């Protein structure tokens, strides 16, 4: 918006409008916002500005109507609830004012005006206990620097960029401040910048070792980074201080899930369920753990219970759909349609419901309506994503430019020589879970899951050149010394030890590692690398109807998944050219058509003797976390190979976008 503070009628600058409000020029503000609101009728900040000036000019009914309009698009915006509370104060309606202000401070505890008003209202109504509680919040905020309070308030309302700008400037000017550092860490967590968040929270604890909330967030961050052995003492320290604390016990269960101790996690969730009978998220987490260990009927009941507690809980319905063999009842489909269409349903619940409805209707053969929901779910998810295919394609070009045959020849013999890892790479929904289950059925191989350890090494591979300018990965691979490469290999093997038992080999089935085969080859030259590949139409359609718990943003939308598949083929062709014979390609359709022959080929490549258990893989009892967990617990079947053909009338754009990938995927 352009500023024109001299002319209120044409000014659309938010800062200027707020300045006029502070100067009491509310009539001019209302005149100035009319045109921009006509152009942007759902603009959050303009609506709030209008409501505030309407209140100050005595137009309480109009202000409340504006706030209702604001709530339609931004129901969790704390300032609208604060302003609504002030409108009810103007009407001398204390009960409704208290109700609105409580909503505000529960969404955003960094609202000094709301807490101060609550204190006065509680005292006026004779509620001394709540007045004292509100006064304590007022005092806490008063002790904090105003910049920290302002940034914290912005953070709670989702305004991460301005919050970060304020808090970074404050830290540069004032130096270390525990609450400011903790807030910057929370912003990092929201942006998924986990390494910065970890460093900041460790710094907070160095300044204030008894800061429990910071320690809790530090443990959370370590778990998100899959640093489970570092997280465990932090969780144990919190539990020693307060063994009954619900959040600490949930964190302990999350930790046990992370290291594969699902039975212990289930016991923890069951104990919490008895104490928290109306907590839907807890039922969801319990269902996930039960599904992972194959206790599917119990998982179904947990998911259904979650949906009963919260009827618009999209993730509960999607989790049922994701069981693959589950079939929704007519009442369940009716409830899902109702929730998906309701304007108050949150965006995240809505896209979960869309994918669940797509699966439920597909199971009934109602393919047109099924595709409509799959397509809507993809559009909603894509709208919430900042995925940029250009960055993936630039990384691919960088890998091809850096990782040449002469590059590898000059570094022959580098890395950690231990042969323990078996990497399964490729696209999601290409059969990697099946290959992992086959290998994990062998007496010498541990199955783990999709490990993030290679990605963590990649994150640290931005390095300065001789002039101090940053050199980004993968170009930075050329700067690594032999000792550094060997250290990376040793670090990978050490960090993944927590997922293993005592078998000599283990599987890392992170599909996206196909982008880092050059690094893997350098640091672990004797590791096995298997490329799980599937027919592009089958693979891409399977991705389009799959909602992933996290990541895999390339899978939402026809254009994105087709570009990603083509980029994958380009990069794998490069690895085949510069590392001939290094990678075993396993075509999913070949495994389905000739299971035993494919198993023998797989085991031969890994240097393992044939074992019949690998053919009877579905009998192997182990935890499986991916969407294919049910399929790998039953004999192999062909049903899924051509499911996309049921949707052929709507997949013309996908076929066109894939182009020559439809032929070159099977060299």
Buried (B, 14 or more C-beta within 10 A) or exposed (E): BEEBEEEBEEBBBBEBBBBBBEEEBBEBBBBBBEEBBEEBEEBBBBBBBBBBBBBBBEBBEBBBEBBEBBBEBBBBBBBBBBBBBBBBBBEEBBEBBBBBBBBBBEBBBBBBBBBBBBBBBBBEEEBEEBBEBBBEBBEBBEEBBEBBBBBBBBBBBBBBEEBBEBBBEBBEEEEEBBBBBBBBBBBBBBEEBBEBBBEBBBBBBEEBEEBBEBBBBBBBBBBBBBBBEBBBEBBBBBBEEEEEBEEBBBBBBBBBBBBBBBEBBBBBBBEBBEEBEEBBBBBBBBBBBBBBBBBBEBBBBBBBBBBEBBBBBBBBBBBBBBBBEBEBEEEBBEBBBEBBEEEEBEEEBBBBBBBBBBBBBBBEEBBEBBBBBBBBBBEBBBEEEEBEBEEBBEBBBBBBEBBBEEBBEEBEEBBBEBBBBBBBBBBBBBBBBBBBBBBBBBEBBBBBBBBBBBBBBBBEBEBEEEEEEEBEBBBBBBEBEEEBBBBBBBBBBEBBEBBBEEBEBBBBBBBBBBBBBBBBBBBBBBBBBBBBBBBBBBBBBBBBBBBBEEBBBBBBBBEBBBBBBBBBBBBBEBBBEBBEEBBBBBBBBBBBEEBEEBBBBBBEBBEBEBBEBBBEBBEBEBBBBBBBBBBBBEEBEEEBBEBBEBBBEBBEEBBEBBEEBEEEBEE
